[in-house]
Amino acid sequence: MNNSADLPRTRSHPLSFTTKLAYGLGDFGPALTANVYVFFLMVFLVSVAGLDPGLAGSILLIGNLWDAVNDPMVGVLSDRTQSRWGRRLPWIVLGAIPFGFTFFLQWIVPSSNQTVLFVYYILIALLSNSFYTIVNLPYTALTAELTADYNERTSLNSFRFAFSLSGGIAALALVFTIFGVVENSGQQYVWIGAIGGILATIPLFLCVWGIRNVAMAADQQRLATATVVKIPIVEQVKVAFSNRPFLFVIGIYLCAWLAFQNTAAILPFFVVNYMKLSGQVSTLSAIAVQVTALIALPFWTWVSRKVGKQATFTMGTGIWLLGQVGLWFLQPGNTSWIYPLAVLVGAGVSTAYLIPWSMLPDVVELDDLNTGQRREGVFYGFMTLAQKVCRGVGLFLIGLSLKQAGFQESVAGQPLPVQPPAALEAIHWVTAIVPIVLLLISLVLVYFYPISREVYAEILLRLHERNKERGDQAADANPE
């Protein structure tokens, strides 16, 4: 992929297909690892490693509490990075291999002792979350740098999430294949970690190679108009959270993503323990969600161009709600409606991938207009933090709910225990009702989100006038 043709373009010009393709590829690896974590980590910790459900949930919560420091810190540091490769690419290159290796370490069972397991998995959670941030946060921040066009950003994100969803499908296919080939449950996850770690690492290098010219040109353009003012990290955080539209975007994303992560994490328990079906049905229904979301992406991108981002999110979430309501009425043993409901959920989940991340670059432009600085790393740091908080908090609450309801963890080599009625009812509520409440809140937030297509056009116009004025002043100060 030679992107030299893109070099003379500005951020207002369309990106080439190869640039979008290469950029999208960068989310394949993080999505693959994240989906394995969401769908299988809780099951692995409880049913294979043999951890108490409460301890398992606590491990993931602690890892995500660390992200409250880690994510904003990496965001600010990447904003301040100076290199011939720009601000973001060095982080991705240096973090790629450790990112894949820590994913592999997650699936090792070093002991049968609860204390040893607890300490080991906390350390792995801290390391894996850190390297996830190091590669994924600078990558996502590139969206706002590569293009300033309102619709082009939605298009760029559609490529990104096409690969993100493909990574999710690949994760489920990988697990499904290994489960069918390897009989020992412990060895199954070791193979998942080894192959998944390699598959997660390689696309990151291909992404950097494919977008390097465009990213470097965008960074040079930023330097030509940027006002260099070093603001302490704490002050930058205050500025970010004084940006009202940013608070709406974070709220929309937190609610929608927590609803998805919650459903994904509880799904194996819902299918196996509540519905009395096989784990194969759980994996296939998860694949149905991801495949549907992938297929729906081009449609929602087209809809967004026609009616705007808020209306698109509202339509998609309405379809998603139908699927969640259907899960509430699903009866044990009934397989006929599982896959149609998975399709409904997947069609709505597609907008949760696409729309909040397409709103975020608009927030960055508003911050640039108000402050004169490009701080993509700060905003994307908190967005990435929100993503991981959803995963960690969701899994913690699921683990806590199961423990309080008396869920019986599995013992290696023994049949699955019979779960008490309270545990089954807890699984039922967490699967259906909790996501419904979260999605309704997200709809209220998106209704009041203040940056419409027209407002964004005004922001861009004012930025253009300001940057032109700066350029004229620089020319007057440095005549030939």
Contacts in CASP RR format, 6 or more apart in sequence:
PFRMAT RR
TARGET T0000
AUTHOR 0000-0000-0000
METHOD contacts of the structure
MODEL  1
MNNSADLPRTRSHPLSFTTKLAYGLGDFGPALTANVYVFFLMVFLVSVAG
LDPGLAGSILLIGNLWDAVNDPMVGVLSDRTQSRWGRRLPWIVLGAIPFG
FTFFLQWIVPSSNQTVLFVYYILIALLSNSFYTIVNLPYTALTAELTADY
NERTSLNSFRFAFSLSGGIAALALVFTIFGVVENSGQQYVWIGAIGGILA
TIPLFLCVWGIRNVAMAADQQRLATATVVKIPIVEQVKVAFSNRPFLFVI
GIYLCAWLAFQNTAAILPFFVVNYMKLSGQVSTLSAIAVQVTALIALPFW
TWVSRKVGKQATFTMGTGIWLLGQVGLWFLQPGNTSWIYPLAVLVGAGVS
TAYLIPWSMLPDVVELDDLNTGQRREGVFYGFMTLAQKVCRGVGLFLIGL
SLKQAGFQESVAGQPLPVQPPAALEAIHWVTAIVPIVLLLISLVLVYFYP
ISREVYAEILLRLHERNKERGDQAADANPE
1 18 0 8 1.000
1 19 0 8 1.000
1 21 0 8 1.000
1 22 0 8 1.000
1 209 0 8 1.000
1 210 0 8 1.000
2 213 0 8 1.000
3 16 0 8 1.000
3 18 0 8 1.000
3 19 0 8 1.000
3 22 0 8 1.000
3 210 0 8 1.000
3 211 0 8 1.000
3 212 0 8 1.000
3 213 0 8 1.000
3 214 0 8 1.000
4 213 0 8 1.000
5 16 0 8 1.000
6 15 0 8 1.000
6 16 0 8 1.000
6 19 0 8 1.000
6 213 0 8 1.000
6 214 0 8 1.000
6 217 0 8 1.000
7 213 0 8 1.000
7 214 0 8 1.000
7 217 0 8 1.000
8 217 0 8 1.000
9 15 0 8 1.000
9 217 0 8 1.000
10 221 0 8 1.000
11 145 0 8 1.000
11 146 0 8 1.000
11 147 0 8 1.000
11 148 0 8 1.000
11 149 0 8 1.000
11 218 0 8 1.000
11 221 0 8 1.000
12 147 0 8 1.000
12 148 0 8 1.000
12 149 0 8 1.000
13 147 0 8 1.000
13 149 0 8 1.000
14 147 0 8 1.000
14 149 0 8 1.000
14 152 0 8 1.000
15 23 0 8 1.000
15 146 0 8 1.000
15 147 0 8 1.000
15 152 0 8 1.000
15 156 0 8 1.000
15 214 0 8 1.000
18 210 0 8 1.000
19 146 0 8 1.000
19 210 0 8 1.000
19 211 0 8 1.000
19 214 0 8 1.000
20 155 0 8 1.000
20 156 0 8 1.000
20 159 0 8 1.000
21 159 0 8 1.000
22 206 0 8 1.000
22 207 0 8 1.000
22 209 0 8 1.000
22 210 0 8 1.000
22 211 0 8 1.000
23 142 0 8 1.000
23 146 0 8 1.000
23 156 0 8 1.000
23 159 0 8 1.000
23 160 0 8 1.000
23 207 0 8 1.000
23 211 0 8 1.000
24 159 0 8 1.000
24 160 0 8 1.000
24 162 0 8 1.000
24 163 0 8 1.000
24 164 0 8 1.000
24 207 0 8 1.000
25 163 0 8 1.000
25 203 0 8 1.000
25 206 0 8 1.000
25 207 0 8 1.000
26 139 0 8 1.000
26 160 0 8 1.000
26 163 0 8 1.000
26 203 0 8 1.000
26 204 0 8 1.000
26 206 0 8 1.000
26 207 0 8 1.000
27 136 0 8 1.000
27 139 0 8 1.000
27 140 0 8 1.000
27 160 0 8 1.000
27 161 0 8 1.000
27 163 0 8 1.000
27 164 0 8 1.000
27 167 0 8 1.000
28 163 0 8 1.000
28 164 0 8 1.000
28 166 0 8 1.000
28 167 0 8 1.000
28 170 0 8 1.000
28 199 0 8 1.000
28 200 0 8 1.000
28 203 0 8 1.000
29 167 0 8 1.000
29 199 0 8 1.000
29 200 0 8 1.000
29 201 0 8 1.000
29 203 0 8 1.000
29 204 0 8 1.000
30 99 0 8 1.000
30 132 0 8 1.000
30 135 0 8 1.000
30 136 0 8 1.000
30 139 0 8 1.000
30 164 0 8 1.000
30 200 0 8 1.000
31 163 0 8 1.000
31 164 0 8 1.000
31 165 0 8 1.000
31 166 0 8 1.000
31 167 0 8 1.000
31 168 0 8 1.000
31 171 0 8 1.000
32 167 0 8 1.000
32 168 0 8 1.000
32 170 0 8 1.000
32 171 0 8 1.000
32 174 0 8 1.000
32 196 0 8 1.000
32 199 0 8 1.000
32 200 0 8 1.000
33 99 0 8 1.000
33 100 0 8 1.000
33 103 0 8 1.000
33 128 0 8 1.000
33 132 0 8 1.000
33 171 0 8 1.000
33 196 0 8 1.000
33 197 0 8 1.000
33 200 0 8 1.000
34 132 0 8 1.000
34 168 0 8 1.000
34 391 0 8 1.000
35 167 0 8 1.000
35 168 0 8 1.000
35 171 0 8 1.000
35 172 0 8 1.000
35 264 0 8 1.000
35 290 0 8 1.000
36 103 0 8 1.000
36 171 0 8 1.000
36 174 0 8 1.000
36 175 0 8 1.000
36 192 0 8 1.000
36 193 0 8 1.000
36 196 0 8 1.000
37 106 0 8 1.000
37 391 0 8 1.000
38 261 0 8 1.000
38 264 0 8 1.000
38 265 0 8 1.000
38 391 0 8 1.000
39 171 0 8 1.000
39 172 0 8 1.000
39 175 0 8 1.000
39 264 0 8 1.000
39 265 0 8 1.000
39 267 0 8 1.000
39 268 0 8 1.000
39 283 0 8 1.000
39 286 0 8 1.000
40 175 0 8 1.000
40 189 0 8 1.000
40 192 0 8 1.000
40 268 0 8 1.000
41 60 0 8 1.000
41 106 0 8 1.000
41 395 0 8 1.000
42 53 0 8 1.000
42 56 0 8 1.000
42 57 0 8 1.000
42 60 0 8 1.000
42 265 0 8 1.000
42 395 0 8 1.000
42 398 0 8 1.000
42 399 0 8 1.000
43 268 0 8 1.000
43 269 0 8 1.000
44 107 0 8 1.000
44 189 0 8 1.000
45 51 0 8 1.000
45 56 0 8 1.000
45 57 0 8 1.000
45 59 0 8 1.000
45 121 0 8 1.000
46 52 0 8 1.000
46 53 0 8 1.000
46 56 0 8 1.000
46 409 0 8 1.000
46 410 0 8 1.000
47 185 0 8 1.000
47 409 0 8 1.000
47 410 0 8 1.000
48 109 0 8 1.000
48 185 0 8 1.000
48 186 0 8 1.000
48 189 0 8 1.000
48 412 0 8 1.000
49 109 0 8 1.000
49 117 0 8 1.000
49 121 0 8 1.000
50 112 0 8 1.000
50 117 0 8 1.000
50 409 0 8 1.000
50 410 0 8 1.000
50 411 0 8 1.000
50 412 0 8 1.000
51 59 0 8 1.000
51 114 0 8 1.000
51 117 0 8 1.000
51 118 0 8 1.000
51 121 0 8 1.000
51 409 0 8 1.000
52 114 0 8 1.000
52 403 0 8 1.000
52 409 0 8 1.000
53 399 0 8 1.000
53 400 0 8 1.000
53 402 0 8 1.000
53 403 0 8 1.000
53 407 0 8 1.000
53 409 0 8 1.000
54 399 0 8 1.000
54 400 0 8 1.000
54 402 0 8 1.000
54 403 0 8 1.000
55 114 0 8 1.000
55 117 0 8 1.000
55 118 0 8 1.000
56 121 0 8 1.000
56 395 0 8 1.000
56 399 0 8 1.000
57 392 0 8 1.000
57 395 0 8 1.000
57 396 0 8 1.000
57 398 0 8 1.000
57 399 0 8 1.000
57 400 0 8 1.000
58 396 0 8 1.000
59 118 0 8 1.000
59 121 0 8 1.000
59 122 0 8 1.000
59 125 0 8 1.000
60 125 0 8 1.000
60 391 0 8 1.000
60 392 0 8 1.000
60 395 0 8 1.000
60 396 0 8 1.000
61 392 0 8 1.000
61 393 0 8 1.000
61 395 0 8 1.000
61 396 0 8 1.000
62 122 0 8 1.000
62 125 0 8 1.000
62 126 0 8 1.000
63 122 0 8 1.000
63 125 0 8 1.000
63 126 0 8 1.000
63 129 0 8 1.000
63 392 0 8 1.000
64 129 0 8 1.000
64 388 0 8 1.000
64 389 0 8 1.000
64 391 0 8 1.000
64 392 0 8 1.000
64 393 0 8 1.000
66 125 0 8 1.000
66 126 0 8 1.000
66 129 0 8 1.000
66 130 0 8 1.000
67 129 0 8 1.000
67 133 0 8 1.000
67 384 0 8 1.000
67 385 0 8 1.000
67 388 0 8 1.000
67 389 0 8 1.000
68 385 0 8 1.000
68 389 0 8 1.000
70 129 0 8 1.000
70 130 0 8 1.000
70 133 0 8 1.000
71 133 0 8 1.000
71 137 0 8 1.000
71 381 0 8 1.000
71 382 0 8 1.000
71 384 0 8 1.000
71 385 0 8 1.000
71 388 0 8 1.000
72 233 0 8 1.000
72 237 0 8 1.000
72 378 0 8 1.000
72 381 0 8 1.000
72 382 0 8 1.000
72 385 0 8 1.000
73 233 0 8 1.000
74 91 0 8 1.000
74 133 0 8 1.000
74 134 0 8 1.000
74 137 0 8 1.000
74 138 0 8 1.000
74 381 0 8 1.000
75 137 0 8 1.000
75 138 0 8 1.000
75 141 0 8 1.000
75 377 0 8 1.000
75 378 0 8 1.000
75 380 0 8 1.000
75 381 0 8 1.000
76 233 0 8 1.000
76 236 0 8 1.000
76 377 0 8 1.000
76 378 0 8 1.000
78 87 0 8 1.000
78 88 0 8 1.000
78 91 0 8 1.000
78 137 0 8 1.000
78 138 0 8 1.000
78 141 0 8 1.000
78 377 0 8 1.000
79 87 0 8 1.000
79 374 0 8 1.000
79 375 0 8 1.000
79 376 0 8 1.000
79 377 0 8 1.000
79 378 0 8 1.000
80 87 0 8 1.000
80 230 0 8 1.000
81 87 0 8 1.000
81 88 0 8 1.000
81 90 0 8 1.000
81 91 0 8 1.000
83 89 0 8 1.000
83 90 0 8 1.000
84 216 0 8 1.000
85 93 0 8 1.000
85 212 0 8 1.000
85 215 0 8 1.000
85 216 0 8 1.000
86 215 0 8 1.000
86 216 0 8 1.000
86 219 0 8 1.000
87 138 0 8 1.000
87 219 0 8 1.000
88 138 0 8 1.000
88 139 0 8 1.000
88 141 0 8 1.000
88 142 0 8 1.000
88 145 0 8 1.000
88 215 0 8 1.000
89 138 0 8 1.000
89 208 0 8 1.000
89 212 0 8 1.000
89 215 0 8 1.000
89 216 0 8 1.000
91 134 0 8 1.000
91 135 0 8 1.000
91 137 0 8 1.000
91 138 0 8 1.000
92 135 0 8 1.000
92 138 0 8 1.000
92 139 0 8 1.000
92 204 0 8 1.000
92 207 0 8 1.000
92 208 0 8 1.000
93 204 0 8 1.000
93 205 0 8 1.000
93 208 0 8 1.000
94 134 0 8 1.000
95 131 0 8 1.000
95 134 0 8 1.000
95 135 0 8 1.000
96 135 0 8 1.000
96 201 0 8 1.000
96 204 0 8 1.000
96 205 0 8 1.000
97 201 0 8 1.000
98 127 0 8 1.000
98 131 0 8 1.000
98 134 0 8 1.000
99 128 0 8 1.000
99 131 0 8 1.000
99 132 0 8 1.000
99 134 0 8 1.000
99 135 0 8 1.000
99 200 0 8 1.000
99 201 0 8 1.000
99 204 0 8 1.000
100 131 0 8 1.000
100 196 0 8 1.000
100 197 0 8 1.000
100 198 0 8 1.000
100 200 0 8 1.000
100 201 0 8 1.000
101 197 0 8 1.000
102 124 0 8 1.000
102 127 0 8 1.000
102 128 0 8 1.000
102 131 0 8 1.000
103 128 0 8 1.000
103 193 0 8 1.000
103 196 0 8 1.000
103 197 0 8 1.000
103 200 0 8 1.000
104 193 0 8 1.000
104 194 0 8 1.000
104 196 0 8 1.000
104 197 0 8 1.000
105 124 0 8 1.000
105 127 0 8 1.000
105 128 0 8 1.000
106 121 0 8 1.000
106 124 0 8 1.000
106 128 0 8 1.000
106 193 0 8 1.000
107 189 0 8 1.000
107 190 0 8 1.000
107 192 0 8 1.000
107 193 0 8 1.000
108 120 0 8 1.000
108 190 0 8 1.000
109 117 0 8 1.000
109 186 0 8 1.000
110 116 0 8 1.000
110 117 0 8 1.000
110 120 0 8 1.000
111 117 0 8 1.000
111 120 0 8 1.000
129 388 0 8 1.000
132 388 0 8 1.000
133 381 0 8 1.000
133 384 0 8 1.000
133 388 0 8 1.000
135 204 0 8 1.000
136 384 0 8 1.000
137 377 0 8 1.000
137 380 0 8 1.000
137 381 0 8 1.000
137 384 0 8 1.000
138 377 0 8 1.000
139 204 0 8 1.000
139 207 0 8 1.000
140 357 0 8 1.000
140 380 0 8 1.000
140 383 0 8 1.000
140 384 0 8 1.000
141 376 0 8 1.000
141 377 0 8 1.000
141 379 0 8 1.000
141 380 0 8 1.000
141 381 0 8 1.000
142 211 0 8 1.000
142 215 0 8 1.000
142 376 0 8 1.000
143 153 0 8 1.000
143 156 0 8 1.000
143 157 0 8 1.000
143 160 0 8 1.000
143 357 0 8 1.000
143 360 0 8 1.000
143 361 0 8 1.000
144 153 0 8 1.000
144 360 0 8 1.000
144 361 0 8 1.000
144 364 0 8 1.000
144 365 0 8 1.000
144 374 0 8 1.000
144 376 0 8 1.000
144 380 0 8 1.000
145 215 0 8 1.000
145 218 0 8 1.000
145 219 0 8 1.000
145 222 0 8 1.000
145 374 0 8 1.000
145 376 0 8 1.000
146 156 0 8 1.000
146 211 0 8 1.000
146 214 0 8 1.000
146 215 0 8 1.000
146 218 0 8 1.000
147 153 0 8 1.000
147 156 0 8 1.000
148 361 0 8 1.000
148 365 0 8 1.000
148 460 0 8 1.000
148 463 0 8 1.000
150 362 0 8 1.000
150 453 0 8 1.000
150 456 0 8 1.000
150 457 0 8 1.000
150 460 0 8 1.000
151 304 0 8 1.000
151 305 0 8 1.000
153 358 0 8 1.000
153 361 0 8 1.000
153 362 0 8 1.000
154 301 0 8 1.000
154 304 0 8 1.000
154 305 0 8 1.000
154 309 0 8 1.000
154 354 0 8 1.000
154 358 0 8 1.000
155 301 0 8 1.000
157 354 0 8 1.000
157 357 0 8 1.000
157 358 0 8 1.000
158 297 0 8 1.000
158 298 0 8 1.000
158 300 0 8 1.000
158 301 0 8 1.000
158 354 0 8 1.000
160 357 0 8 1.000
161 297 0 8 1.000
161 350 0 8 1.000
161 353 0 8 1.000
161 354 0 8 1.000
161 357 0 8 1.000
162 294 0 8 1.000
162 297 0 8 1.000
163 203 0 8 1.000
164 353 0 8 1.000
165 290 0 8 1.000
165 291 0 8 1.000
165 293 0 8 1.000
165 294 0 8 1.000
165 297 0 8 1.000
165 350 0 8 1.000
165 353 0 8 1.000
166 294 0 8 1.000
168 290 0 8 1.000
169 287 0 8 1.000
169 290 0 8 1.000
169 291 0 8 1.000
169 294 0 8 1.000
170 199 0 8 1.000
171 196 0 8 1.000
172 283 0 8 1.000
172 286 0 8 1.000
172 287 0 8 1.000
172 290 0 8 1.000
173 287 0 8 1.000
174 192 0 8 1.000
174 195 0 8 1.000
174 196 0 8 1.000
174 199 0 8 1.000
175 192 0 8 1.000
175 283 0 8 1.000
176 280 0 8 1.000
176 283 0 8 1.000
176 284 0 8 1.000
176 287 0 8 1.000
178 188 0 8 1.000
178 191 0 8 1.000
178 192 0 8 1.000
178 195 0 8 1.000
179 188 0 8 1.000
179 283 0 8 1.000
182 188 0 8 1.000
182 191 0 8 1.000
185 412 0 8 1.000
222 374 0 8 1.000
225 467 0 8 1.000
225 470 0 8 1.000
225 471 0 8 1.000
226 372 0 8 1.000
226 373 0 8 1.000
226 374 0 8 1.000
227 372 0 8 1.000
227 373 0 8 1.000
229 373 0 8 1.000
231 239 0 8 1.000
231 373 0 8 1.000
236 375 0 8 1.000
236 378 0 8 1.000
237 378 0 8 1.000
239 367 0 8 1.000
239 371 0 8 1.000
239 375 0 8 1.000
239 378 0 8 1.000
240 246 0 8 1.000
240 367 0 8 1.000
240 375 0 8 1.000
240 378 0 8 1.000
240 379 0 8 1.000
240 382 0 8 1.000
241 247 0 8 1.000
243 363 0 8 1.000
243 366 0 8 1.000
243 367 0 8 1.000
243 370 0 8 1.000
243 379 0 8 1.000
244 450 0 8 1.000
245 359 0 8 1.000
245 362 0 8 1.000
245 363 0 8 1.000
245 366 0 8 1.000
245 449 0 8 1.000
245 450 0 8 1.000
245 451 0 8 1.000
246 360 0 8 1.000
246 363 0 8 1.000
246 367 0 8 1.000
246 379 0 8 1.000
246 382 0 8 1.000
248 445 0 8 1.000
248 446 0 8 1.000
248 448 0 8 1.000
248 449 0 8 1.000
248 450 0 8 1.000
249 356 0 8 1.000
249 359 0 8 1.000
249 360 0 8 1.000
249 363 0 8 1.000
249 383 0 8 1.000
249 449 0 8 1.000
250 382 0 8 1.000
250 383 0 8 1.000
250 386 0 8 1.000
251 386 0 8 1.000
251 442 0 8 1.000
251 445 0 8 1.000
252 313 0 8 1.000
252 355 0 8 1.000
252 356 0 8 1.000
252 359 0 8 1.000
252 442 0 8 1.000
252 445 0 8 1.000
252 446 0 8 1.000
252 449 0 8 1.000
253 352 0 8 1.000
253 356 0 8 1.000
253 357 0 8 1.000
253 383 0 8 1.000
253 386 0 8 1.000
253 387 0 8 1.000
254 386 0 8 1.000
254 389 0 8 1.000
254 390 0 8 1.000
255 438 0 8 1.000
255 439 0 8 1.000
255 441 0 8 1.000
255 442 0 8 1.000
255 445 0 8 1.000
256 317 0 8 1.000
256 352 0 8 1.000
256 356 0 8 1.000
256 438 0 8 1.000
256 439 0 8 1.000
256 442 0 8 1.000
257 352 0 8 1.000
257 356 0 8 1.000
257 386 0 8 1.000
257 387 0 8 1.000
257 390 0 8 1.000
258 390 0 8 1.000
258 393 0 8 1.000
258 394 0 8 1.000
258 438 0 8 1.000
259 320 0 8 1.000
259 324 0 8 1.000
259 352 0 8 1.000
259 434 0 8 1.000
259 435 0 8 1.000
259 436 0 8 1.000
259 438 0 8 1.000
259 439 0 8 1.000
259 442 0 8 1.000
260 349 0 8 1.000
260 352 0 8 1.000
260 390 0 8 1.000
260 435 0 8 1.000
261 390 0 8 1.000
261 391 0 8 1.000
261 392 0 8 1.000
261 394 0 8 1.000
261 395 0 8 1.000
262 394 0 8 1.000
262 397 0 8 1.000
262 398 0 8 1.000
262 430 0 8 1.000
262 434 0 8 1.000
262 435 0 8 1.000
262 438 0 8 1.000
263 324 0 8 1.000
263 327 0 8 1.000
263 345 0 8 1.000
263 431 0 8 1.000
263 435 0 8 1.000
264 286 0 8 1.000
264 289 0 8 1.000
265 391 0 8 1.000
265 394 0 8 1.000
265 395 0 8 1.000
265 398 0 8 1.000
266 398 0 8 1.000
266 427 0 8 1.000
266 430 0 8 1.000
266 431 0 8 1.000
267 282 0 8 1.000
267 285 0 8 1.000
267 286 0 8 1.000
267 431 0 8 1.000
268 279 0 8 1.000
268 282 0 8 1.000
269 398 0 8 1.000
269 402 0 8 1.000
269 427 0 8 1.000
270 282 0 8 1.000
270 327 0 8 1.000
270 427 0 8 1.000
270 428 0 8 1.000
270 431 0 8 1.000
271 277 0 8 1.000
271 278 0 8 1.000
271 279 0 8 1.000
271 281 0 8 1.000
271 282 0 8 1.000
271 285 0 8 1.000
271 338 0 8 1.000
272 278 0 8 1.000
272 279 0 8 1.000
272 282 0 8 1.000
272 416 0 8 1.000
273 416 0 8 1.000
273 419 0 8 1.000
273 423 0 8 1.000
273 424 0 8 1.000
273 427 0 8 1.000
274 332 0 8 1.000
274 424 0 8 1.000
274 427 0 8 1.000
274 428 0 8 1.000
274 431 0 8 1.000
275 281 0 8 1.000
275 330 0 8 1.000
275 332 0 8 1.000
275 333 0 8 1.000
275 334 0 8 1.000
275 335 0 8 1.000
275 338 0 8 1.000
276 332 0 8 1.000
276 333 0 8 1.000
277 333 0 8 1.000
277 335 0 8 1.000
277 338 0 8 1.000
281 335 0 8 1.000
281 338 0 8 1.000
284 339 0 8 1.000
285 338 0 8 1.000
285 339 0 8 1.000
285 342 0 8 1.000
286 342 0 8 1.000
288 339 0 8 1.000
288 342 0 8 1.000
288 343 0 8 1.000
288 346 0 8 1.000
289 342 0 8 1.000
289 343 0 8 1.000
289 345 0 8 1.000
289 346 0 8 1.000
289 349 0 8 1.000
290 346 0 8 1.000
292 342 0 8 1.000
292 343 0 8 1.000
292 345 0 8 1.000
292 346 0 8 1.000
292 347 0 8 1.000
292 349 0 8 1.000
292 350 0 8 1.000
293 346 0 8 1.000
293 347 0 8 1.000
293 348 0 8 1.000
293 349 0 8 1.000
293 350 0 8 1.000
293 353 0 8 1.000
294 350 0 8 1.000
296 346 0 8 1.000
296 347 0 8 1.000
296 348 0 8 1.000
296 350 0 8 1.000
297 350 0 8 1.000
297 353 0 8 1.000
297 354 0 8 1.000
300 312 0 8 1.000
300 316 0 8 1.000
300 350 0 8 1.000
300 351 0 8 1.000
300 354 0 8 1.000
300 355 0 8 1.000
301 354 0 8 1.000
303 311 0 8 1.000
303 312 0 8 1.000
303 315 0 8 1.000
304 312 0 8 1.000
304 354 0 8 1.000
304 355 0 8 1.000
304 358 0 8 1.000
308 452 0 8 1.000
308 453 0 8 1.000
309 355 0 8 1.000
309 358 0 8 1.000
309 359 0 8 1.000
309 453 0 8 1.000
310 446 0 8 1.000
310 447 0 8 1.000
310 449 0 8 1.000
310 452 0 8 1.000
312 351 0 8 1.000
312 354 0 8 1.000
312 355 0 8 1.000
313 351 0 8 1.000
313 352 0 8 1.000
313 355 0 8 1.000
313 356 0 8 1.000
313 442 0 8 1.000
313 446 0 8 1.000
314 443 0 8 1.000
314 446 0 8 1.000
314 447 0 8 1.000
315 351 0 8 1.000
316 347 0 8 1.000
316 348 0 8 1.000
316 350 0 8 1.000
316 351 0 8 1.000
317 348 0 8 1.000
317 351 0 8 1.000
317 352 0 8 1.000
317 439 0 8 1.000
317 442 0 8 1.000
317 443 0 8 1.000
317 446 0 8 1.000
318 348 0 8 1.000
318 439 0 8 1.000
318 443 0 8 1.000
319 344 0 8 1.000
319 347 0 8 1.000
319 348 0 8 1.000
320 344 0 8 1.000
320 345 0 8 1.000
320 346 0 8 1.000
320 347 0 8 1.000
320 348 0 8 1.000
320 349 0 8 1.000
320 351 0 8 1.000
320 352 0 8 1.000
320 439 0 8 1.000
321 436 0 8 1.000
321 439 0 8 1.000
321 440 0 8 1.000
322 344 0 8 1.000
323 341 0 8 1.000
323 344 0 8 1.000
323 345 0 8 1.000
324 345 0 8 1.000
324 432 0 8 1.000
324 435 0 8 1.000
324 436 0 8 1.000
324 439 0 8 1.000
325 432 0 8 1.000
325 436 0 8 1.000
326 337 0 8 1.000
326 341 0 8 1.000
326 432 0 8 1.000
327 341 0 8 1.000
327 431 0 8 1.000
327 432 0 8 1.000
328 428 0 8 1.000
328 431 0 8 1.000
328 432 0 8 1.000
328 433 0 8 1.000
328 436 0 8 1.000
330 337 0 8 1.000
330 338 0 8 1.000
330 341 0 8 1.000
355 446 0 8 1.000
356 383 0 8 1.000
357 383 0 8 1.000
359 449 0 8 1.000
359 451 0 8 1.000
360 379 0 8 1.000
360 380 0 8 1.000
360 383 0 8 1.000
361 376 0 8 1.000
362 451 0 8 1.000
362 456 0 8 1.000
362 459 0 8 1.000
363 379 0 8 1.000
363 451 0 8 1.000
364 374 0 8 1.000
364 375 0 8 1.000
364 376 0 8 1.000
364 379 0 8 1.000
365 456 0 8 1.000
365 459 0 8 1.000
365 460 0 8 1.000
365 463 0 8 1.000
366 451 0 8 1.000
366 459 0 8 1.000
367 373 0 8 1.000
367 375 0 8 1.000
367 379 0 8 1.000
368 374 0 8 1.000
368 375 0 8 1.000
368 463 0 8 1.000
369 459 0 8 1.000
369 462 0 8 1.000
369 463 0 8 1.000
369 466 0 8 1.000
372 466 0 8 1.000
397 430 0 8 1.000
398 430 0 8 1.000
399 407 0 8 1.000
401 426 0 8 1.000
401 430 0 8 1.000
402 423 0 8 1.000
402 426 0 8 1.000
402 427 0 8 1.000
404 426 0 8 1.000
405 420 0 8 1.000
405 422 0 8 1.000
405 423 0 8 1.000
405 425 0 8 1.000
405 426 0 8 1.000
406 419 0 8 1.000
406 420 0 8 1.000
406 422 0 8 1.000
406 423 0 8 1.000
407 419 0 8 1.000
407 420 0 8 1.000
407 423 0 8 1.000
407 426 0 8 1.000
408 417 0 8 1.000
408 418 0 8 1.000
408 419 0 8 1.000
408 420 0 8 1.000
408 423 0 8 1.000
409 417 0 8 1.000
410 416 0 8 1.000
410 417 0 8 1.000
411 417 0 8 1.000
451 459 0 8 1.000
END
